[in-house]
Amino acid sequence: MTTQPAFTPPPNARAYRLDTSRGAFAVVDHPVAPGIEARGSALLLPGFTGSKEDFTLMQEPLAARGYRTIAVDGRGQHESDGPEEDESAYARGELARDVLAQAEALGARDTPLHLFGHSLGGQIARAAVLIDHTPFRSLTLMASGPAQISDSQQQRVKLLRDALAVMTMAETWEAILAMGPPEEVGGPAKGIGGQDLLRRRWLGTKPAQLLATGRQLTTEPDRVDELAALPLPFHVLSGASDDTWPVPVLDDMAARLKARRTVIPGAEHSPNADQPLPTARATADFWDSVAEG
């Protein structure tokens, strides 16, 4: 896990609210690097307790390869608004339709996007393409498995959900800090940026979003066969170890999808933070292969 001392937005990136038919979503939009031929655009979806900033270290190297990337806070995540208590707003189908609305607002009906999801974001991306795959050129699942998370991670999610049932977001954050370094006790501080940014991200996220998506992670059914039936190129990318979905589980999923499989040495559940340059390189290589195929 790589935690930077302070958050610095990628050079040339623009932060704004993307207006869609389902509301506005906070994004960081990084254009193709000057002087580089444009090869495509991609929508990047973060994981559980994550945010658009998690892709910061990947966006500039992807821009240098000719790819515009739009990293998004999902409904109720960090700087995207959502209900505080209404968990129905965060049902998997609702979040999937948000992704389709984001893609439409970015012009995907005319020029399809590459779709990239990390962990929870991968399962939301999967749900989106199962509703409608046509806005997308490809799907990359990074550290995102075929069904529910591992038993150990289910216990961590249960502890978090139990805490949120009796404490505020601020109180829960302080309780996590009191237990030790957040990244070691399963807290929300995994990601890019200093603790101030991570605290702001945590406090900006809606409790109902965490409760609903945490439940989804512990109950998600295996939908790999449905996904494999779609006419999309797939990429399964992970670190060399992962305690959320074991690497052999991801290997098997990739085989079932007939997907490109990439394992990033020296990375764990967040290759985007642990080894951003090799992760960006592998991602761009896959996207290039889609364009050439």
N, C-alpha and C positions, 0 to 999 in steps of 0.2 A: 504494500500500500504506500503510495506516494502522497504526502501532504505538503503542499507548498506553504511558505511562511506568510504569504499574502496573495490575494487573488488579483491577477492582472488580466484584463480581457485580451483576447488575441488581437494583434495589430490588424488594422483595417476592418475589424468586425463592427457590426452595428447592432445594438440592442434596441428592440422596439416591441410593440404589441401587434401581433398579427391578427387582423380582423377576419373572422370566419362566420359562416352561417350558424355556428354553435357558440359564438362568443369570441372574446379576444384572448390570445395566449402569448405569454412572454417568450421571446425568442432571442437568440444570438445568431445573427446571419453573417456568415463569413464568405465574401465573394472570392472568385478565382483570383489568384495572384496576378498582378500587372505583368503583361507581356507573355502570359501563359495561355495557350489555347484552351478554351472551355470544353470540357468533356462530359459534363453532366452536373446534376444537383442531387442532394441527399437530405432526407429528414432524419434527425437523430433523436431517439427517445431514451430518456434516462431511466434508472432503476428505482427500486423501493428506497425511500428517504433521500433520493438523489435529486438532481436538477440539471438544467442545461449547462451549467458551468463544468460539469464532469467531463465534457468533451473539449475543454479549452485547449489542452495540449495536443489534440489531434487536428484541430481545425486548420491551423496554419500549414502543417505539412500536407494536408489534403488539398488545400488551396494551391499549393505549389505543384500538385499533380494534375490540376485542372478541374477540381471539383468545388463547387459552391456547396456549403453545408449550412443547414438551418437546424440548430439545436433548440429544443422546445421544453418549457416547463408544462407538464400535463395539467389538466384540470385539478385545482387545489394544491398543486406543487409550487413551493417557493413563491414566485412572483405572478403566477396565474391564479385568478380568483376561482372560488368554488364554495359550496355550502360548508359551514362549520360542522353541522350535525347530521345532515341528511345523507346517509350512506348510499341511498339508491342512486344518487347523482354520479357515483363512482362505480356502478356496476360495470362488469367487463365490456358488455355491449356498448354502453354509453361512452366509455373511454376509447373504444375502437372507432366509434363514429366520430369522435373528436379528431382522431388521426386522419380519417378520410376528409373531414372538413378542412383540416390544416393543409392537406395535400391539394385539395381543390383550390384553396386560396392562393397557393403557390404556383398554380397553373399546371398541375399534373395531368389534367385532362388533355392538354395539348402536348406537353412534354413530360412523360412519366418520370418519377423520382426513384432513386434508390432509397430503400427504407432500411434503417439500422436501429436495432433495439438492444439495450443492455439490460439483462436480468428481467425484472418485471416489465421493462419496456419492450423486451423481446416477445413476451407473451401477449402484451397489448398489440404489438405489431402483427403478430400471428393472427389474432382475432380480427384485426382490420382487414388483412388480405383475404381471410376466409369469408368476409362479407363482400368485398370487391377488390380483386387483385389488379384491375386494369389501370389504376393510377400509378402503378409501380413497375420499375424495370427489374428490380431484384430485391431480395430480403436477406439481410445479415442478422443472425442471432448471436450476440456476444454474451458468453457466460449466462445463457438462458436455456433452460432445459425443457424436456418434453412434457412434464407434468408437475406435481407438487415438489416443493423444496425438500431438502434432506431433513431427517428427524431432528438433528441438532439445531438446524436453523428454524424449524417449526417451533422448537422450545423457545428460542430467542424471540420470535415473533409473538408467541403467546405471552411472554413476560412483558413485552412492550405494550400489547393490547390490554393486558391486565392493569398496567400502570396508567394508561390513558383513560381507563374507566373510572379512576379515582383521583387523578391529578390533572392539572393543566399542562399545556405543552411546556411552559417555562419550568414548572415544578418537575416534570419528567426529565427535562434536559439536565437540571441540577442533580437529580437523583442518579442519572447515568454518569455524570462527571464524578460524583462521590464514590462510585464503584471502581473507578480506575480510568485509564485511557479509553475513550469511547470506542476506538477501533478494536480494542481487545475485549470489550464486554458486550459487543454486539450492538453498540449504540449507533446513532445517526451521523457520526462525524467522519465516516469514510468518504473521502472525496478530495477534490482539489481546492485549496484555499486554506487560509488560517482559521483559527477557531472562531473569530468574530464572524467571518462569512458563514461558516458552518452553523453557528448559532442562529444567525439571521435566517438562513435557509430553513432550519428546523422550525423556528417560530412562525415563519411565513406559511408553512405547510398546514393544511387543514386537518384537524384530528379525524374527521370522518373519512378523509382520503386514506390515511394510514390504516384505520380500522378496516375499511372495505378492501383495500388492496392487500393488506396483510392476510386477511381471510382467504382471498383468492389464491395467494401463493401457497397456502397450506391445503387447498382443496382442488387445485387445477387438474382437470382430466388430461389424459394423453390424447392430443389431437394431431399427432404427427402424420398418420395415414391420410387424414383430410388435407393437410398441408401439402403432402407429397403429390396429391392429385392435381395441384395447380400448375399451370404452365409458367412457372417462375424459376429463375436461377436462385439457388440458395447457397449461403455461406455460413458455416458454423465455426465460430472463433472463440477461443478461450485461453486462459492461462494454463501453465503446466500443472497447476493444482487448483482445486476449487472445492470449498466446503459447503457450497450451496447446492450445486449439482455436481456430483463426482465426475471427473474427466471421462471414465469409461461410459458413463451414461450419455455424455455429450458425443462421444465417438459413435455410439450405437445410433443415436438420433441422426447424426450426419449420414451414416450409412443408409438409414431408412429413407432419408430425403434425397439420396444421391447428390449430396451437397459437397462443395469444396470444404475441406477441413483444415483449419489452421490452429496450431498450438503455439503460443508465444512463450518462449523460455523466460524465466525470471518473473513471470506474472502470475497473479492469483485471480480472485474474482473480478478485479477491475483492471484489465489490461490497458484500458485507456489512461489510467493513472499510473500504473506500475511500470509499463513499457510503452509509452505513447507513440514513439517513432516507429518501432517495428509493427505496432498495431495499425497505425495509419498506413504504413507501406503495404501490409497484407490486405487492408481494406481497399486501397486504391488499385492494387494488382487485380483483385477480384472484379472491381467495377470495370477496369480496363478490359478484362476478359469477356465481360458481358457485352461491352460495346463492340468488341471484335468478333464475337461469336455469331 
